[in-house]
């Protein structure tokens, strides 16, 4: 090792960090934005009004409205939400709407995802986990979240493969 190897390592590390900050992050965030926009279209198509499907149920449309994507890049939040469809709140026509809960949840995630680049899939109505695990009262929706998660993963891989180098 030469007497300049330590200085060379520092310089190399600094240049790599600048490259990541100036070039790589913008490409990654761009890819994630495409994926998030696709995800919103998928949610809009999957939770078909007025009744949904066995996989993606719709009752009041609050589960649909509360399902979306947040992108976080070093404390900057961008959210991607489906167009609001619910006409009544989640608690027997009263209470908050799914769209309102989703936006608040994504904003609250900024503290947890304040460093680095994150794409986070949310479904923020209080009963989303129950529907995903057990289904609705008429048995619809089991695994809806995992299905959306798989779609996101596939879209991320596809977008990385098709990104020009």
C-alpha positions as CSV (number, residue, x, y, z in Angstrom):
1,X,0.0,0.0,0.0
2,X,1.3,3.4,-0.9
3,X,1.4,6.4,1.4
4,X,-1.6,7.9,-0.4
5,X,-4.0,5.0,-0.1
6,X,-5.9,6.5,2.8
7,X,-6.4,9.7,1.0
8,X,-7.4,7.9,-2.2
9,X,-10.0,5.9,-0.3
10,X,-11.5,9.1,1.2
11,X,-11.6,10.8,-2.2
12,X,-13.2,7.7,-3.8
13,X,-15.8,7.5,-1.0
14,X,-16.6,11.2,-1.4
15,X,-17.0,10.9,-5.2
16,X,-19.3,7.8,-4.8
17,X,-21.5,9.7,-2.3
18,X,-21.8,12.7,-4.7
19,X,-22.7,10.4,-7.5
20,X,-25.4,8.7,-5.5
21,X,-26.8,12.0,-4.3
22,X,-26.7,13.8,-7.7
23,X,-27.5,10.9,-10.1
24,X,-28.7,7.7,-8.5
25,X,-31.3,9.1,-6.1
26,X,-33.1,10.9,-8.9
27,X,-33.2,7.8,-11.1
28,X,-34.5,5.7,-8.2
29,X,-37.2,8.2,-7.2
30,X,-38.2,8.4,-10.8
31,X,-38.6,4.7,-11.0
32,X,-40.6,4.6,-7.8
33,X,-42.9,7.4,-9.0
34,X,-43.7,5.4,-12.1
35,X,-44.4,2.3,-9.9
36,X,-46.6,4.4,-7.5
37,X,-48.6,5.9,-10.4
38,X,-49.1,2.4,-11.8
39,X,-50.2,1.2,-8.3
40,X,-52.9,3.9,-8.1
41,X,-54.2,2.8,-11.5
42,X,-54.2,-0.8,-10.3
43,X,-56.1,0.1,-7.1
44,X,-58.6,2.0,-9.2
45,X,-59.1,-0.9,-11.5
46,X,-59.0,-3.7,-8.9
47,X,-61.6,-2.2,-6.4
48,X,-64.3,-1.9,-9.1
49,X,-67.3,0.1,-8.1
50,X,-69.9,-0.5,-6.8
51,X,-69.3,-3.9,-5.2
52,X,-65.7,-4.9,-5.9
53,X,-64.6,-8.5,-6.5
54,X,-63.8,-11.5,-4.3
55,X,-60.2,-10.4,-4.1
56,X,-60.8,-6.6,-3.8
57,X,-64.0,-6.0,-2.0
58,X,-65.9,-2.7,-2.0
59,X,-68.6,-1.9,0.6
60,X,-68.4,1.8,1.4
61,X,-65.2,2.3,-0.8
62,X,-63.2,3.4,2.3
63,X,-60.8,0.4,2.1
64,X,-60.2,1.2,-1.5
65,X,-59.7,4.9,-0.8
66,X,-57.4,4.1,2.2
67,X,-55.0,2.0,0.0
68,X,-52.1,3.9,-1.6
69,X,-48.4,4.5,-1.8
70,X,-46.0,6.9,-0.1
71,X,-42.6,7.6,-1.5
72,X,-40.0,9.0,1.0
73,X,-36.6,10.4,0.0
74,X,-34.6,11.9,2.9
75,X,-37.5,13.4,4.6
76,X,-39.4,14.5,1.5
77,X,-42.8,12.8,1.2
78,X,-44.9,12.2,-2.0
79,X,-48.1,10.4,-1.8
80,X,-50.1,8.6,-4.5
81,X,-53.7,8.0,-3.6
82,X,-56.7,6.7,-5.6
83,X,-59.5,9.1,-6.5
84,X,-61.8,9.3,-3.5
85,X,-65.0,7.3,-4.0
86,X,-66.4,6.8,-0.5
87,X,-69.5,8.8,0.2
88,X,-69.8,8.0,3.9
89,X,-67.3,7.7,6.7
90,X,-65.9,4.3,8.1
91,X,-68.0,4.3,11.3
92,X,-71.5,3.6,10.1
93,X,-71.6,6.5,7.8
94,X,-69.8,8.8,10.3
95,X,-66.2,9.2,11.3
96,X,-63.2,9.7,9.0
97,X,-63.0,8.7,5.4
98,X,-60.5,6.3,4.1
99,X,-58.9,8.9,1.9
100,X,-58.3,11.2,4.8
101,X,-56.8,8.4,6.9
102,X,-54.4,7.4,4.0
103,X,-53.1,11.0,3.5
104,X,-52.6,11.4,7.3
105,X,-50.9,8.0,7.6
106,X,-48.5,8.7,4.7
107,X,-47.6,12.1,6.2
108,X,-47.1,10.5,9.6
109,X,-44.7,8.0,8.0
110,X,-42.2,10.8,7.2
111,X,-40.7,10.5,10.7
112,X,-40.1,6.7,10.4
113,X,-38.9,6.9,6.8
114,X,-36.8,10.1,7.1
115,X,-33.5,8.7,5.8
116,X,-32.9,7.0,2.5
117,X,-35.4,6.2,-0.2
118,X,-38.6,4.2,0.6
119,X,-41.7,3.1,-1.3
120,X,-44.4,2.1,1.2
121,X,-47.7,0.5,0.4
122,X,-50.4,1.5,2.9
123,X,-54.0,0.5,3.7
124,X,-54.9,2.7,6.6
125,X,-58.5,2.0,7.6
126,X,-58.6,0.2,11.0
127,X,-60.1,-3.0,9.6
128,X,-57.6,-3.4,6.6
129,X,-55.5,-6.0,8.4
130,X,-58.7,-8.0,9.4
131,X,-60.0,-8.0,5.8
132,X,-56.6,-9.0,4.4
133,X,-56.3,-11.9,6.9
134,X,-59.9,-13.1,7.3
135,X,-62.0,-11.4,4.6
136,X,-65.1,-9.3,4.9
137,X,-68.3,-10.5,6.6
138,X,-69.2,-12.2,3.3
139,X,-65.7,-13.6,2.9
140,X,-64.2,-11.3,0.3
141,X,-60.7,-9.7,0.3
142,X,-58.5,-12.3,1.8
143,X,-54.9,-11.5,0.7
144,X,-55.7,-8.3,-1.1
145,X,-52.7,-6.5,0.4
146,X,-50.3,-9.3,-0.5
147,X,-51.6,-9.2,-4.0
148,X,-50.9,-5.5,-4.2
149,X,-47.5,-6.0,-2.7
150,X,-46.6,-8.6,-5.3
151,X,-47.8,-6.2,-8.0
152,X,-45.5,-3.5,-6.7
153,X,-42.5,-5.8,-6.5
154,X,-43.0,-7.0,-10.0
155,X,-43.4,-3.4,-11.3
156,X,-40.2,-2.3,-9.5
157,X,-38.2,-5.2,-11.1
158,X,-39.7,-4.5,-14.5
159,X,-38.9,-0.7,-14.2
160,X,-35.3,-1.4,-13.1
161,X,-34.8,-3.8,-16.0
162,X,-36.1,-1.3,-18.6
163,X,-34.3,1.7,-17.2
164,X,-31.6,2.9,-19.6
165,X,-28.1,2.7,-18.3
